[in-house]
Amino acid sequence: DIKVSKYLEENEVNIKNYNEIYDYVRNFKNKKILINPNRVNYQIYLEIENSNNIIKFDDDPTLLLKAVKNEQEIKNIKEAHIKDGLAVFRFMRYLKKNYEKKVDLSELGLSNTIYDYRSKTEGFIDISFDTICAYNEHAAMMHYNATADSSSKIDGPGVLLIDSGGHYFEGTTDITRTYSLGKVSDKIKTHYTTVLKSVINLAMVTFLKGCTGYSLDILARAPIWNLLIDYKCGTGHGVGNLLAVHEGPNSFRWQIDPKNIESRILVPGMITTDEPGIYLEGKYGIRIENEMLCVEKETNTFGTFYGFETITYAPIDLEPVKVTMLTKEEKEWLNNYHKVVYDNLSPYLDEEELKDLAKYTKKI
């Protein structure tokens, strides 16, 4: 039954000639067959139903097996994030230095630059999705993709949002950083720091076993909602291991959809992104994204408690941070995070790179 379900789900997406699928399923007679109604089209369903099969509607049982990474997968994925963090740090260094030198930069050119840094990494296979490299008003478009016609020059002060990732032999990454360039406004700094607070709030949480992403999403949205602003998407999604970069059933979102499979209980081994943002149409967009591993913290008389370990290792731009907006705990989290970034990346850097990494990860 699992084999049949897996075949149908994979081939619904990948195969161009549906007749091959129909011929395949017409051979099913008097069988018990599991169907995910959100994934299988109606024609396939009819072919199976018309052959006296017993149908059960449910999710694909392989989803949870993929979502909960084992010890070796987790070890490998962390290695992939170190490799990816090096590429993102070198991109940040390239961007900051060349902007200061007034070198001609563009969204499309910078998309190619971060690709080049990743492609030089041992074990790199391909990018995990099309890079979103967006400057100022383009960054307000969540899924903007720079083309030869649309690419903006990086000209004047503003913010550059870059959402990117890589497939490596060790695993898959997904990271977003927003960089301030030049002297940005106080409003941009306020919004940037608010997004940072949102990221940290979710990353610091301790929660009881049994919670879903619906239980925790408010932690990321609260600082942004307090500004009477909202982002019209989920806060995070599961990440595949050399599969789809967006993968259920784990996610963070506040709107409950009974048909959405991404509402499962969070368990150790799941990797989920933490990526709140602020998007002001026609002005700018700000997003910071890390991946987090669900881990067990403690079991006591009150139950089993879980938390998250951040496994993305790249500097968060400190230039636009309004330190006075951060609580003591938030500053401690950011300083501890940057120490982890420094410790993971520094063994692979030369002397000049180390100076910049120390600058980008300094304590606040």
Salt bridges, closest charged atoms under 4 A:
GLU10 OE2 - LYS6 NZ 2.42
ASP23 OD1 - ARG26 NH1 2.77
GLU47 OE1 - ARG26 NE 3.19
ASP59 OD2 - ARG264 NH2 2.64
ASP84 OD1 - ARG118 NE 2.59
GLU107 OE2 - HIS138 ND1 2.91
ASP163 OD2 - ARG287 NH2 2.88
GLU170 OE2 - LYS83 NZ 2.77
ASP174 OD2 - HIS237 NE2 3.10
ASP186 OD1 - LYS322 NZ 3.08
ASP217 OD2 - ARG221 NE 2.53
ASP230 OD1 - ARG221 NH1 2.89
ASP230 OD2 - LYS232 NZ 3.53
GLU247 OE2 - LYS69 NZ 3.79
GLU262 OE1 - ARG253 NH2 3.01
GLU275 OE2 - HIS237 NE2 3.22
GLU275 OE1 - ARG287 NE 3.79
GLU291 OE1 - HIS81 NE2 3.03
GLU309 OE2 - LYS78 NZ 2.91
ASP317 OD2 - LYS96 NZ 2.84
GLU319 OE2 - LYS96 NZ 3.04
GLU330 OE1 - LYS197 NZ 2.81
ASP343 OD2 - LYS339 NZ 2.84
GLU352 OE2 - LYS355 NZ 3.54
GLU353 OE2 - ARG90 NE 2.87
ASP356 OD2 - ARG93 NE 2.54
ASP356 OD2 - LYS97 NZ 3.35
